[in-house]
C-alpha cells in the first residue's frame, strides 16, 4: 500500500539523504529543474538521471544515463516520467537497492507500485516532495 499518511511521508523525507531524480531536465521551464533545486536547497543530495542529457550537469550535478550507473546508496528514486514509463525504472531501483520510489504529481502506476512494495521499497504516488516538505514542516537535512 503506497504511503499516504502525513506521518509516513514525513518519516520517509526525514530519513532520506540521497535522491535520484529520473527525468531531470536542464531546462529552467521544466518542473523537474525547479524541484531538483528546491530539494538541493533543503539539503538533499540529488543525482539527476536522464539519457537525453547524459554527461551534462544540472545544478552542479553530473547527469547519469540510468540508475545502474550510480555508485551511491539511493534513498528515494523520484520519477518525473509518464505513468506508463515507470515499471522499468522501478526494476532499476530494485536492482540498485533503493529504499523508496516517489512518483511525481500525475504519475500513478499501481502495477509498478505493487512490484516495488513486493521488493521491500516504500512507494509514494501522485505527490511532489517539494510540496510535501514545506506542507509537513520538515526541517532541512542535517549538515546542509
N, C-alpha and C positions, 0 to 999 in steps of 0.2 A: 504494500500500500504506500503510494507516494506520501512524502511528508507534507502535511497541510496545516498543522498547528503552529502557532507563533513560537511556542516553546521548542518544538523540534527544529524549526528553521533557524531560530536564534542559536541553538546549540551547534548546528552544522556550521553556520557562518562564524561563530565564535571560535570553534576548534580549528577551522581551516587556516592555512597559511599560504598554500600554493594553488593557483587556479590555472588550468589550461583553458584558453578561450578559443574554441573551434569556430571558425568563420570570422576571425578577426579581420579588420579592414584597416587600410592605411588612408582611407578617405574620411575626412572630418565630418562629412554629412551622413555617415552610416552610424546607426545606433551602437554597433559593437565598438566603434572607435571611442565614443564617449563613455560607454560602460567600462571599457578597459581602463581608461584614465581615472575614473572615479574609484574603481577597485584598487588601483595602484595608490592613489592618494589616501586611501583608507589603510594602507599598509600591507596589502596582499602582494605577493609576487605573482604576476600574471604573465603567462607564457602564451604568445599568440601562435595559432596553428591555422594555416591557410595555404593549400598547394598553389594557388594562383600568384601568391606574392612571397613564396619561399625565398629565404636569403635576404629579404628586405628587413627593415627594423620599424617597429611600431612602438611609440612611446619608450624608445630606448631598448626594447627587447627584440632579439633575433626572431624572425618568423620561421617556424618549422613547417614541413610538409605534412607530417602526420604525427599522431600521438606516440607511435612506436619509436620515434627519434628522440624523445625526451629522456634525459638521464635522471631527472629529478623525480622525487616522490610527489605525486599529484593528489591533492585532497579533493578538489572538485573539477570536473570537466564541464565547463559552461558552454552550451551549444547554441550558436547563432546559425542554425540551418533550418530548412523546411522540415516539417514533421516526418515526411516520407524519407528523409535522408539520415535519420537518427540511428537506425539499427546498426549500420556498420561502425558508427562512432562509438556506440555502446560496446560493441565487440572489442574495439581497440582499447577502450577504457578498462574493460575487464582484463584484457591481456597485460596491460601495464600496471595493474594493481591499484587503480584509482579507488578512492573511497566513496565518491558520490558523483552522480550525474545531475546536472541542472539544465533543464530545457527552458529557454527564454520565453518571454511573452508570446503567446500564439502558437507555441510549439508543444504539441501533445502527441505522444505515441505510446499507447497502452502496451503493445507487444514489447517494445524496447524497454519500457519501464519494468515490465514483469521479468524480462531477461536479466536486467541489471540487478533487480532485487533478488532473484534466484541465485545470483553470483555473490550476493552479500553487500552490494552497493546501496547506498541511500539514494533516493530519487526525489527531485522536485520538478514539477512541470508547470508551464504557463505562468512563470513568475520571473522577475528580474532582481538579482541581488543588489543592484544599485538603488532599487526602490525599497527593497526589504530592509537594508542596513539602516537607513535613517528612520524608517517607519518603526522598526523594532528598537531603536536606540542603541545599536551595537557599537561598543567602543572601538577605536582604531586598534589594529593589530599591534601587539606589544613589540617594541623595538623599532617601530616605524617612525 
